[in-house]
Amino acid sequence: MSTSHVRPAHVHAADLGHTVVLLHERTGAVRALLGAQREAFLALDAAGVAAPGTDAEALAASLSAAGFLRPAQPGEAPTPILALPATGPSWGTQEAPGALPNRGPLSPGWAPAAACALATVLLVRAIGRREHAFSRLLRLVRATAGVARCPARDTQVVAVLHCVRVIGGVSPFRTACLEETVAAMLALAVTGRRVGWCHGIAADPIRLHAWLRLDGCPVGEPISTLRFTPLLQLPEPAAAPAHGRDRAARGDTP
């Protein structure tokens, strides 16, 4: 008898058309399924059962061992797969700077909070099992999201991100978009200001990114961030306004 499998709620799936990408929220592990594996996964996700001796059965066993699938309870259905909107290829037209940007002076009002927040994020990341670091940072984001009540302004978010990025750039520890955005969100929250946090995916090439948002729109980010579709949004999003692209363009350096 075949075992029925289901994708847990903490495993997010995005279909890019040619590839299905799985993100394990508790470990930060990512699995990309292409070609026949993609087709087998889509069929398995819809039916829950793989025929014995097929590629789908082998895939189910592999994903179950990695924690991307688990035995299903009666009547249990998986969360929907996120279908990414079609985006044209960039053909390498998105430019990247060939040197580090000139960040300029830090905001004296935000630099202390940014430094303390980044130190907290790095400490949370370091304490505990390495494979659970992503989960610990997500718990910090969820806790932070419930603290502040007053929406932050664009200029405040950009100023805090600027401070975090400059401080992270001279830190001996690795800091990337995940650590920077969590630290900026925390720094804003301790002063009572609220901002949204997103972790998403884009194609051409497939890549993951974390960013901050206000009113559903990226802030402190280059315009290319609009190519990303959120997999995780904290707190849960409301309807995004139609004027989002203007705000996304008023971000940091491209």
C-alpha positions as CSV (number, residue, x, y, z in Angstrom):
1,M,0.0,0.0,0.0
2,S,1.4,3.4,-1.0
3,T,2.0,6.0,1.7
4,S,0.2,9.3,1.3
5,H,2.6,12.3,1.5
6,V,1.9,16.0,2.1
7,R,4.0,19.1,2.1
8,P,4.1,20.6,5.6
9,A,3.0,24.2,6.1
10,H,6.6,25.2,6.8
11,V,7.7,24.0,3.4
12,H,7.0,26.7,0.7
13,A,6.9,25.8,-2.9
14,A,7.2,28.1,-6.0
15,D,6.7,27.0,-9.6
16,L,8.8,29.1,-12.0
17,G,7.4,27.2,-15.0
18,H,10.6,25.2,-15.7
19,T,11.6,24.6,-12.1
20,V,9.8,24.1,-8.7
21,V,11.8,25.5,-5.8
22,L,11.1,24.3,-2.3
23,L,12.1,26.4,0.8
24,H,12.2,24.7,4.2
25,E,11.3,27.4,6.7
26,R,12.8,25.6,9.7
27,T,16.2,24.9,8.2
28,G,16.5,27.3,5.3
29,A,17.3,24.4,3.0
30,V,16.4,24.9,-0.7
31,R,15.7,22.2,-3.3
32,A,15.2,22.9,-7.0
33,L,13.3,20.3,-9.0
34,L,13.7,20.5,-12.8
35,G,12.3,18.6,-15.8
36,A,11.0,15.2,-14.9
37,Q,11.4,15.8,-11.2
38,R,9.3,18.9,-11.4
39,E,6.5,17.0,-13.2
40,A,6.7,14.2,-10.7
41,F,6.5,16.6,-7.8
42,L,3.5,18.5,-9.2
43,A,1.7,15.2,-9.6
44,L,2.7,14.0,-6.2
45,D,1.7,17.3,-4.5
46,A,-1.7,17.2,-6.2
47,A,-2.5,13.5,-5.5
48,G,-0.4,12.8,-2.4
49,V,0.4,9.3,-3.5
50,A,3.2,8.0,-5.8
51,A,2.8,4.8,-7.8
52,P,5.2,2.1,-6.6
53,G,8.4,1.7,-8.6
54,T,8.1,5.1,-10.3
55,D,10.4,8.2,-10.3
56,A,7.7,9.9,-8.2
57,E,8.1,7.3,-5.4
58,A,11.9,7.8,-5.4
59,L,11.4,11.5,-5.3
60,A,8.9,11.2,-2.4
61,A,11.4,9.1,-0.5
62,S,14.2,11.6,-1.1
63,L,12.0,14.7,-0.1
64,S,10.7,12.9,3.0
65,A,14.2,12.1,4.2
66,A,15.1,15.8,3.8
67,G,12.0,17.0,5.6
68,F,10.2,18.5,2.6
69,L,7.4,15.9,2.8
70,R,5.8,13.9,5.6
71,P,3.0,11.3,5.9
72,A,-0.4,12.9,5.4
73,Q,-3.3,12.8,7.9
74,P,-6.7,11.8,6.6
75,G,-8.2,14.6,4.6
76,E,-5.1,16.8,4.9
77,A,-4.2,18.9,1.8
78,P,-1.0,20.8,1.1
79,T,-0.7,24.6,1.0
80,P,-1.0,25.9,-2.5
81,I,2.1,26.1,-4.7
82,L,3.0,29.7,-5.5
83,A,3.0,30.2,-9.3
84,L,5.5,33.0,-10.2
85,P,4.3,35.5,-12.7
86,A,6.0,35.3,-16.1
87,T,9.0,37.5,-16.4
88,G,11.0,38.1,-19.5
89,P,14.7,37.3,-19.5
90,S,17.0,40.1,-18.5
91,W,19.7,39.0,-21.0
92,G,22.3,40.4,-18.6
93,T,20.9,44.0,-18.9
94,Q,20.6,44.5,-15.1
95,E,23.9,46.2,-14.2
96,A,25.9,45.6,-11.1
97,P,28.5,48.0,-9.7
98,G,32.1,47.1,-10.2
99,A,33.2,48.6,-6.9
100,L,31.8,49.0,-3.4
101,P,29.3,51.9,-3.2
102,N,30.2,55.0,-1.3
103,R,27.8,54.7,1.6
104,G,28.3,58.2,3.1
105,P,28.0,59.1,6.7
106,L,25.8,57.2,9.2
107,S,22.8,58.8,10.7
108,P,23.7,59.6,14.3
109,G,20.2,59.0,15.4
110,W,20.0,55.5,14.0
111,A,23.6,54.2,14.2
112,P,23.5,53.0,17.8
113,A,20.2,51.1,17.4
114,A,21.4,49.6,14.1
115,A,24.7,48.4,15.7
116,C,22.9,46.8,18.7
117,A,20.3,45.2,16.4
118,L,22.9,43.8,14.1
119,A,24.8,42.4,17.0
120,T,21.6,40.8,18.3
121,V,20.9,39.2,14.9
122,L,24.4,37.8,14.6
123,L,24.2,36.4,18.1
124,V,20.9,34.7,17.4
125,R,22.3,33.3,14.3
126,A,25.4,31.9,16.0
127,I,23.8,30.4,19.1
128,G,22.4,26.9,18.5
129,R,22.6,24.4,15.7
130,R,23.8,25.9,12.5
131,E,21.1,24.2,10.4
132,H,18.4,25.9,12.4
133,A,19.9,29.4,12.1
134,F,17.3,30.4,9.5
135,S,14.5,29.3,11.7
136,R,15.8,31.3,14.7
137,L,16.0,34.4,12.6
138,L,12.4,33.9,11.4
139,R,11.3,33.6,15.0
140,L,13.0,36.9,15.8
141,V,11.2,38.5,12.8
142,R,7.9,37.2,14.0
143,A,8.5,38.4,17.6
144,T,9.6,41.8,16.2
145,A,6.6,42.1,14.0
146,G,4.3,42.0,17.0
147,V,6.1,44.7,18.9
148,A,5.7,48.0,16.9
149,R,2.4,49.6,16.1
150,C,3.4,52.9,14.3
151,P,4.2,52.5,10.6
152,A,7.7,53.6,9.7
153,R,8.4,56.2,7.1
154,D,10.3,55.5,3.9
155,T,13.2,57.8,5.0
156,Q,13.5,56.0,8.3
157,V,13.7,52.6,6.8
158,V,16.3,53.7,4.3
159,A,18.4,55.4,7.0
160,V,18.3,52.3,9.2
161,L,19.2,50.0,6.3
162,H,22.0,52.3,5.4
163,C,23.4,52.1,9.0
164,V,23.1,48.4,9.1
165,R,24.8,47.8,5.8
166,V,27.7,50.1,6.6
167,I,28.2,48.5,10.0
168,G,27.8,45.0,8.5
169,G,30.4,45.9,5.8
170,V,33.1,46.5,8.4
171,S,32.0,43.6,10.6
172,P,34.3,40.5,10.7
173,F,31.1,38.4,10.5
174,R,29.1,37.5,7.3
175,T,26.2,39.8,6.8
176,A,23.9,39.6,3.8
177,C,20.3,40.6,2.9
178,L,18.8,38.2,5.5
179,E,20.8,39.6,8.4
180,E,20.6,43.2,7.3
181,T,16.8,43.3,6.9
182,V,16.2,41.5,10.2
183,A,18.5,43.9,12.0
184,A,16.9,46.9,10.4
185,M,13.4,45.6,11.3
186,L,14.5,45.1,14.9
187,A,16.1,48.5,15.1
188,L,12.9,50.2,13.9
189,A,10.8,48.0,16.3
190,V,12.6,49.1,19.4
191,T,11.6,52.7,18.6
192,G,8.0,51.6,18.1
193,R,8.1,51.7,14.3
194,R,6.7,48.9,12.1
195,V,7.9,47.7,8.8
196,G,7.1,44.5,6.8
197,W,9.7,41.8,6.0
198,C,9.8,39.6,2.9
199,H,11.8,36.6,1.7
200,G,11.3,35.7,-1.9
201,I,12.4,34.2,-5.1
202,A,13.1,35.4,-8.7
203,A,14.1,33.6,-11.9
204,D,16.7,34.4,-14.6
205,P,18.7,33.2,-12.7
206,I,16.9,31.5,-9.8
207,R,17.9,33.4,-6.6
208,L,16.5,34.2,-3.2
209,H,16.5,37.6,-1.5
210,A,15.2,39.3,1.7
211,W,13.9,42.9,1.8
212,L,11.7,45.3,3.8
213,R,8.4,46.7,2.6
214,L,5.9,49.4,3.4
215,D,2.3,49.2,2.1
216,G,3.4,46.1,0.2
217,C,6.2,47.8,-1.7
218,P,10.0,47.3,-1.3
219,V,11.9,50.1,0.5
220,G,15.6,50.7,0.4
221,E,16.0,48.4,-2.6
222,P,16.9,48.8,-6.2
223,I,14.2,48.5,-8.8
224,S,15.3,45.0,-9.7
225,T,13.7,43.8,-6.4
226,L,10.4,44.0,-8.2
227,R,11.4,40.8,-10.0
228,F,11.2,38.9,-6.7
229,T,7.9,37.2,-5.6
230,P,7.6,36.8,-1.8
231,L,7.5,33.3,-0.3
232,L,7.4,34.6,3.3
233,Q,5.8,37.8,4.3
234,L,5.8,38.9,8.0
235,P,3.5,40.2,9.2
236,E,0.8,38.8,6.8
237,P,0.3,41.3,3.9
238,A,-2.6,43.5,3.1
239,A,-3.5,44.4,-0.4
240,A,-0.6,46.1,-2.1
241,P,-1.3,49.6,-3.6
242,A,-0.9,50.2,-7.3
243,H,1.8,52.9,-6.9
244,G,4.4,50.5,-5.5
245,R,7.0,50.9,-8.2
246,D,7.6,54.6,-7.4
247,R,8.5,53.6,-3.8
248,A,10.7,50.7,-4.9
249,A,12.7,53.1,-7.0
250,R,13.4,55.4,-4.1
251,G,15.7,52.9,-2.4
252,D,19.3,52.3,-1.9
253,T,21.9,51.9,-4.6
254,P,21.2,49.6,-7.5
